[in-house]
């Protein structure tokens, strides 16, 4: 369906792809992964409209390939004053109305042949999207996603997550040959995420989906396309199998690289000795020996193993806490309520201690972000903050904390950095190199903007963090780096998240929104709730054992114990098989 051959493309001052090639075949469900800012969304734009781009190489699509596209950001849908049914069935309804209009024209027109041809064309288009059964198909998809109750509801009254699912259903029902989605999971709550998984798995056509969501990656795809360091790697199989393949490759390459490095170091020492001898004694023979050894070293350097898909630089995120209070109550919420058209929360009561790490969990549209905003503003009588609390805030609406018209350099001068060198030193840990320092923030990817928010927070001298969907848009490597930073943070954290991997890996307990109020749930109980609803009975224990073995492998590789690493990888393979039963 899609064939890309030796494609290269560059932005000013940034190369994106270097002779990349891949194919996408009929019926494949393909996850498109890669680090933030690697060019995934741009490549999708090229696939959709290649005429807009000047690239080297070739891109071939099947003749008359119809592409359905669900964008990463599409806020304009939230303002549409039409029902869910009218929105999803827009194409069907338009074609129906066209056929009705043509039939009316036929009653009075003398050019019936032209109208008959027009009618046939419209009917063919109607049949191509299964027009005769369109209402039945819409009902089936709405039931699959538990959205049937909203069929006659206005789009403008839905939550962001519900609108995203409706957009996916609409794109699917227009029967594209290829369905492309750019991070459709962003901000979806647990139930809507599960509904998205069901939609993806029920779709019979070809799909290409950018996602960093570990739940979807583990349960939805039979092909992986990985874009990293300007190169692409294809893998036919599941994401779990792909990660295991990468780990095996890493063990093999690190073992080979260790031997290479030992030889490189030995040769380097010999070069240094020969250089001293050639300098001290001015002997032509020593000089010739030195030149020969330098050439050997150059060959060794060129032949060093390159591993663009296993040597992925994980950002270093450092969230330092200042003036942390010992066992003090830093936040007390008493009888808090909030309502807009309807009551969202009422009679909410909870306390946060100075070192608590707490996740707020609940369906889309239940007031989580509103509550976090009220804590930040600290002007509600129901919310009491300790006078020594200093707050830093990460917003899911990134323009609230970042100025899109600023360059990266300007943004950090505004924070209080005094020199360009200090800024470069700081943001390089987050993956931003010197050539990008004058890039406008508005041109960055969603994940890169979140990394910039985290880079600003790390310099904020706070002792409480309010994080609203911090993992959204972050690639999996950055998610893991953030988890480490959260675990190491000494102050209090209140985090809104639907990423239960991050929640169970980092948080002390959970505040769950149910029946318009909030109750505190221990992490052990929360894990059981999530895994009971989304996984098999033994999945949690197997996954925990998998994580333990992966940690042991990392430690073995740290000390170049390749025999142990290989033994552990065999143990890991057996656990992976159990997860896929």
C-alpha positions in Angstrom: 0.0 0.0 0.0 2.9 2.4 0.9 6.5 2.0 -0.3 9.1 4.5 0.8 12.6 4.0 -0.7 15.8 5.9 0.3 13.8 9.0 1.4 15.9 11.9 2.8 14.5 15.2 4.1 15.8 18.2 6.1 14.6 21.3 7.8 16.9 24.3 7.9 19.7 23.4 10.3 18.2 20.0 11.0 18.3 16.7 9.1 15.3 14.5 9.7 15.7 11.4 7.6 18.7 9.9 5.9 17.9 7.4 3.1 15.0 5.8 5.1 13.0 2.9 3.5 9.9 1.0 4.7 6.7 -0.6 3.4 3.2 -0.7 4.7 1.1 -3.6 3.5 -2.6 -4.2 3.3 -4.2 -5.0 6.6 -1.2 -4.2 8.9 -1.8 -2.4 12.2 1.5 -0.5 12.5 2.8 1.5 15.5 5.1 4.4 14.5 7.4 5.1 17.4 10.5 7.2 18.0 11.9 9.9 20.4 10.3 13.3 20.7 11.2 15.6 17.8 12.5 12.8 15.5 10.1 13.8 12.7 7.2 11.3 13.0 4.5 13.9 12.4 6.4 15.4 9.5 6.8 12.0 7.9 3.0 11.4 8.2 2.4 14.8 6.5 4.7 13.7 3.7 2.8 10.5 3.3 -0.5 12.3 3.1 0.6 15.1 0.8 4.0 14.5 -0.8 3.6 17.3 -3.3 4.1 19.9 -0.6 7.6 18.6 0.3 10.9 18.6 -1.5 12.5 15.3 -0.6 15.1 12.9 -2.1 14.1 9.3 -2.8 10.8 7.9 -3.8 7.4 7.5 -2.2 4.8 5.2 -3.9 1.2 4.8 -2.8 -1.4 2.4 -4.2 -3.4 4.0 -7.0 -6.5 5.8 -5.6 -5.4 5.1 -2.0 -7.9 6.9 0.3 -6.4 8.1 3.6 -8.3 8.7 6.8 -6.5 11.0 9.2 -7.0 11.8 12.9 -4.9 14.8 13.8 -3.0 15.2 17.1 -4.7 18.5 17.9 -8.2 19.3 16.7 -9.8 21.6 19.2 -12.2 23.1 16.7 -14.4 20.0 16.9 -15.4 21.0 20.4 -17.3 24.0 19.2 -19.4 22.3 16.6 -23.2 22.6 17.2 -24.2 19.3 15.7 -25.1 16.0 17.3 -22.7 13.0 17.6 -24.7 11.1 15.0 -24.7 14.1 12.5 -21.0 14.6 13.0 -20.0 10.9 12.5 -22.5 10.5 9.6 -21.6 13.8 7.9 -20.3 12.1 4.7 -23.2 9.6 4.5 -25.8 12.3 5.1 -24.2 14.6 2.4 -24.3 11.8 -0.2 -27.9 10.9 0.7 -28.9 14.5 0.3 -27.1 14.7 -3.0 -28.9 11.7 -4.4 -32.3 13.1 -3.2 -31.5 16.4 -4.9 -30.5 14.7 -8.2 -33.8 12.7 -8.1 -35.7 15.9 -7.7 -33.9 17.5 -10.6 -34.7 14.6 -12.8 -38.4 15.3 -12.5 -38.1 18.6 -14.4 -34.8 18.4 -16.3 -34.4 17.6 -20.0 -30.8 16.4 -19.6 -31.6 13.2 -17.8 -28.5 11.3 -19.0 -26.2 13.8 -17.4 -28.1 13.5 -14.1 -28.1 9.7 -14.3 -24.4 9.7 -14.6 -24.0 12.1 -11.7 -26.4 9.9 -9.7 -24.4 6.8 -10.4 -21.2 8.5 -9.3 -22.8 9.6 -6.1 -24.2 6.1 -5.5 -20.8 4.5 -6.1 -19.3 6.8 -3.5 -22.2 6.0 -1.1 -21.7 2.2 -1.7 -17.9 2.6 -1.1 -18.6 3.7 2.5 -21.3 1.0 3.1 -24.0 3.7 2.9 -27.0 1.3 3.1 -25.8 0.1 6.5 -24.3 3.3 7.9 -26.7 3.8 10.8 -26.2 0.2 11.9 -22.4 0.6 11.6 -22.4 3.8 13.6 -24.5 2.2 16.4 -22.1 -0.7 16.5 -19.1 1.5 16.9 -20.8 3.7 19.5 -21.7 0.6 21.5 -18.1 -0.7 21.2 -16.9 2.5 22.8 -19.7 2.8 25.4 -20.7 6.1 23.7 -24.2 5.1 22.5 -25.8 7.2 25.2 -24.3 10.3 23.4 -25.7 9.5 19.9 -28.1 12.5 20.0 -25.9 14.7 22.2 -24.3 17.9 20.9 -20.6 17.5 20.1 -19.8 20.7 22.0 -21.0 19.1 25.3 -18.6 16.2 25.2 -15.2 15.9 27.0 -12.0 16.1 25.0 -11.5 12.3 25.3 -15.0 11.6 24.1 -14.5 13.9 21.1 -11.3 12.1 20.2 -13.1 8.8 20.1 -15.9 10.2 18.0 -13.3 11.6 15.5 -11.7 8.1 15.3 -15.1 6.5 14.6 -15.9 9.0 11.9 -12.6 8.5 10.2 -13.0 4.7 10.3 -16.6 4.8 8.9 -15.5 6.7 5.9 -13.8 3.4 4.8 -10.3 4.7 4.1 -7.7 2.3 2.6 -5.2 3.6 5.1 -6.1 5.0 8.5 -3.4 7.3 10.0 -3.6 8.7 13.6 -1.2 11.0 15.3 -1.3 10.3 19.1 -5.0 9.6 19.4 -4.6 8.5 23.0 -3.5 11.9 24.4 -5.5 12.8 27.5 -7.8 9.7 27.3 -9.0 8.3 30.6 -8.7 4.6 31.4 -12.2 3.7 30.0 -11.8 5.8 26.8 -8.3 4.4 26.3 -9.7 0.9 26.5 -12.4 1.9 24.0 -9.7 3.2 21.6 -7.9 -0.1 21.9 -11.2 -1.9 21.0 -11.7 0.4 18.0 -8.1 -0.2 16.7 -8.3 -4.0 17.2 -11.8 -4.2 15.5 -10.7 -2.2 12.4 -10.0 -4.5 9.4 -8.1 -2.0 7.3 -4.5 -0.8 7.3 -3.4 1.5 10.1 -0.4 3.7 10.9 -0.5 5.2 14.4 1.9 7.4 16.2 1.7 6.6 19.9 3.9 6.5 23.0 1.2 4.9 25.1 2.5 1.6 26.5 -0.9 0.1 27.0 -1.8 0.5 23.3 1.7 -0.5 22.2 1.4 -3.7 24.1 -2.0 -4.7 22.9 -2.8 -3.3 19.4 -0.1 -3.8 16.8 1.4 -6.4 14.5 4.1 -4.2 13.0 6.5 -1.6 14.4 8.2 1.2 12.5 10.9 2.9 14.6 12.4 6.2 13.6 15.6 7.1 15.5 18.7 9.1 14.7 17.5 9.8 11.1 17.1 6.0 10.4 14.2 3.7 10.3 13.9 0.1 11.5 10.9 -2.2 10.6 9.8 -5.1 12.8 7.0 -7.5 11.9 5.5 -8.5 15.2 4.3 -7.0 18.5 5.8 -4.2 20.5 6.8 -6.5 23.4 8.6 -8.8 21.0 10.3 -5.8 19.4 11.6 -4.5 22.7 12.9 -8.0 23.5 14.6 -8.1 20.1 16.3 -4.7 20.9 17.4 -6.0 24.2 19.0 -9.1 22.7 20.7 -6.9 20.1 22.0 -4.6 22.8 23.6 -7.5 24.7 25.2 -8.8 21.5 26.5 -5.4 20.4 27.7 -4.4 23.8 29.7 -7.6 24.0 31.3 -7.0 20.6 31.8 -3.3 21.4 33.6 -4.2 24.6 36.1 -6.2 22.6 36.4 -3.4 20.1 37.0 -0.8 22.8 39.7 -2.9 24.5 41.6 -3.2 21.1 41.0 0.6 20.5 42.5 1.4 24.0 45.5 -0.9 23.5 46.2 0.8 20.1 45.8 4.2 21.7 48.4 3.5 24.3 50.8 2.2 21.7 50.3 5.4 19.6 51.1 7.5 22.7 54.3 5.6 23.3 55.4 5.8 19.6 54.6 9.5 19.6 57.0 10.0 22.5 59.7 7.9 21.0 59.4 9.7 17.6 59.5 13.1 19.2 62.4 12.3 21.6 64.7 10.4 19.2 63.7 11.8 15.8 64.0 8.4 14.3 62.3 8.0 10.9 61.4 4.4 11.6 59.6 5.4 14.8 57.7 8.0 12.8 56.7 5.5 10.1 55.5 3.1 12.8 53.5 5.9 14.4 51.8 6.8 11.1 50.9 3.1 10.5 49.4 2.8 14.0 47.4 6.0 13.5 45.9 4.6 10.3 45.0 1.4 12.1 43.3 3.5 14.8 41.3 5.4 12.1 40.1 2.1 10.7 39.1 0.9 14.1 37.2 4.1 14.7 35.3 3.7 11.4 34.4 0.1 12.1 33.1 0.8 15.6 29.6 -0.7 16.0 26.9 1.8 15.5 23.5 1.0 17.1 21.0 3.8 16.4 18.1 1.8 17.8 19.7 0.6 21.0 21.9 3.5 21.9 19.0 5.9 22.5 19.9 8.9 24.7 17.4 9.1 27.6 17.0 12.6 28.8 18.2 13.4 32.3 15.3 15.0 34.2 16.2 16.4 37.6 13.4 17.6 39.9 15.0 19.1 42.9 13.0 20.0 46.0 13.9 22.9 48.3 12.9 23.6 51.9 11.0 20.3 52.3 9.0 20.3 55.6 9.3 17.2 57.8 5.9 15.4 58.0 4.0 18.6 57.7 0.6 19.0 56.1 1.2 21.1 53.0 -2.4 21.0 51.6 -5.8 20.6 53.1 -9.0 20.5 51.1 -12.2 20.8 53.0 -15.8 20.5 51.6 -14.6 21.6 48.1 -17.2 21.7 45.4 -17.1 22.9 41.7 -19.9 23.2 39.1 -20.3 24.5 35.6 -23.5 23.5 33.8 -23.6 20.5 36.1 -21.9 19.7 39.4 -18.5 18.1 38.8 -17.2 17.7 42.4 -18.9 18.2 45.8 -17.9 17.7 49.4 -14.3 16.8 48.5 -12.0 16.4 51.5 -8.3 15.3 51.6 -4.9 16.2 53.0 -1.4 16.0 51.4 1.7 15.6 53.5 5.1 17.2 52.6 6.6 14.1 50.9 3.4 12.5 49.5 3.3 11.5 45.8 -0.4 11.4 44.8 -2.2 10.7 41.6 -5.6 12.1 40.9 -7.5 9.7 38.7 -11.0 10.0 37.1 -12.9 10.0 33.9 -12.5 12.9 31.4 -14.5 16.0 32.3 -14.8 15.3 36.0 -13.0 18.4 37.3 -9.4 17.2 37.9 -7.7 20.1 36.0 -10.1 22.6 37.6 -9.1 21.3 41.1 -5.4 21.5 40.3 -5.9 25.1 39.0 -7.7 26.1 42.2 -4.8 24.7 44.3 -2.3 26.7 42.1 -4.3 30.0 42.5 -4.8 29.5 46.2 -7.8 31.8 46.5 -10.5 29.3 47.4 -11.6 29.2 51.1 -12.0 25.4 50.8 -8.3 25.0 49.9 -5.6 25.7 52.5 -1.9 25.7 51.6 0.9 25.7 54.1 2.5 29.1 54.1 5.9 27.6 53.3 4.8 25.8 50.2 6.4 26.8 46.9 4.6 25.4 43.9 5.7 24.5 40.4 3.1 23.7 37.7 3.1 21.6 34.5 0.1 22.3 32.4 -1.5 20.0 29.8 -2.3 23.2 28.0 1.3 24.0 27.2 0.8 27.6 26.1 -0.1 28.4 29.8 3.5 27.9 30.9 5.4 28.4 27.6 5.4 31.4 25.3 5.1 29.9 21.8 6.5 33.1 20.2 9.7 32.9 22.3 12.8 31.0 21.2 14.1 28.4 23.6 16.9 30.8 24.5 14.5 33.7 25.3 12.2 31.4 27.4 15.1 30.5 29.7 16.4 34.1 29.9 12.8 34.9 31.1 13.1 32.2 33.7 16.2 33.9 35.2 19.2 32.3 33.5 21.9 34.9 33.0 24.1 33.4 30.3 23.7 31.5 27.0 26.2 28.9 28.3 24.2 28.3 31.5 21.1 27.7 29.4 22.9 25.4 27.0 24.3 23.3 29.8 20.9 23.0 31.4 18.7 22.2 28.4 21.2 19.8 26.8 20.2 17.3 29.5 16.7 17.4 28.1 17.8 16.6 24.5 18.1 20.2 23.2 21.4 20.8 21.4 23.0 24.2 20.6 21.8 24.4 17.0 18.2 24.4 18.3 18.5 27.1 20.9 17.0 29.8 18.6 14.1 27.6 17.5 10.6 29.0 18.2 8.8 27.1 20.9 5.7 27.1 18.8 7.4 24.8 16.2 8.3 22.1 18.8 6.5 18.8 19.1 4.2 18.2 22.0 6.7 16.0 23.7 9.5 18.5 23.4 7.3 21.2 24.9 6.6 19.0 27.9 10.4 18.4 28.3 10.9 22.2 28.2 8.2 22.5 30.9 10.1 20.0 33.0 13.4 21.8 32.4 11.8 25.0 33.7 10.4 23.2 36.7 13.8 21.7 37.6 15.1 25.3 38.2 12.1 26.6 40.1 13.2 26.1 43.8 9.8 24.4 44.7 8.7 21.9 47.3 5.4 20.9 45.7 4.8 20.0 42.1 1.4 20.1 40.4 1.7 18.0 37.2 -1.3 17.8 34.8 -0.8 14.9 32.4 3.0 15.2 32.4 3.6 12.0 30.3 1.3 13.0 27.4 3.3 13.4 24.2 6.5 12.1 25.9 8.2 9.2 24.1 8.7 6.1 26.2 12.3 6.9 27.0 11.3 10.3 28.4 8.4 8.7 30.3 10.9 6.4 32.0 13.3 9.3 32.7 10.4 11.2 34.2 9.4 8.3 36.4 13.0 8.2 37.8 12.9 11.9 38.5 9.5 11.6 40.3 10.8 8.8 42.4 13.8 10.9 43.4 11.9 14.0 44.2 11.9 14.7 48.0 8.9 17.1 48.1 5.1 16.6 47.5 3.7 15.8 44.1 0.0 15.9 42.9 -0.2 14.4 39.5 -3.2 14.1 37.1 -2.6 11.1 34.9 -4.3 8.4 33.0 -1.0 6.5 32.4 -1.3 3.7 35.0 2.3 2.6 34.3 3.6 5.9 35.6 1.1 5.9 38.5 2.0 2.5 39.8 5.7 3.0 39.3 5.9 6.4 41.1 2.9 7.3 43.3 2.3 6.5 47.0 -1.5 6.4 46.7 -4.3 7.5 44.5 -7.2 10.0 44.8 -10.0 8.5 42.7 -13.0 10.6 41.5 -16.2 8.6 41.9 -19.8 9.8 42.2 -18.7 13.5 42.1 -16.4 13.1 45.1 -12.9 11.9 45.9 -11.7 8.9 47.9 -8.2 7.9 48.9 -7.1 4.4 47.6 -4.0 2.6 48.5 -1.7 1.7 45.6 -2.1 -2.0 46.2 -5.9 -1.8 45.8 -5.6 0.6 42.8 -3.4 -1.9 41.0 -5.9 -4.7 41.6 -8.7 -2.4 40.2 -6.8 -1.6 37.1 -5.6 -5.0 36.3 -8.9 -6.6 37.0 -10.6 -4.3 34.5 -7.9 -4.3 31.8 -5.8 -7.4 32.1 -5.9 -11.1 33.0 -5.7 -12.3 36.6 -2.0 -13.1 36.6 -0.9 -10.2 34.4 0.2 -7.9 37.2 2.5 -10.5 38.9 4.0 -11.6 35.5 4.7 -8.0 34.5 6.3 -7.2 37.9 8.5 -10.2 37.5 9.4 -9.1 33.9 10.4 -5.6 35.3 12.6 -7.3 37.9 14.4 -9.4 35.3 14.9 -6.4 33.0 16.5 -4.5 35.9 18.8 -7.4 36.6 19.8 -7.5 32.9 20.6 -3.7 33.0 22.8 -4.3 36.0 24.6 -7.2 34.3 25.3 -5.1 31.3 26.6 -2.3 33.5 29.3 -4.7 34.7 29.8 -6.4 31.3 28.6 -9.7 32.6 27.3 -11.0 29.3 26.9 -14.6 30.4 24.5 -13.6 33.1 22.7 -11.1 30.8 22.1 -13.9 28.2 20.8 -16.3 30.9 18.4 -13.6 32.2 17.2 -12.8 28.7 16.1 -16.5 28.3 14.2 -16.1 31.6 12.7 -12.8 30.3 11.6 -14.5 27.0 9.5 -17.1 29.0 7.8 -14.3 30.9 7.0 -12.5 27.7 5.4 -15.7 26.3 3.1 -15.8 29.4 2.1 -12.1 28.9 1.0 -13.0 25.3 -1.2 -15.9 26.3 
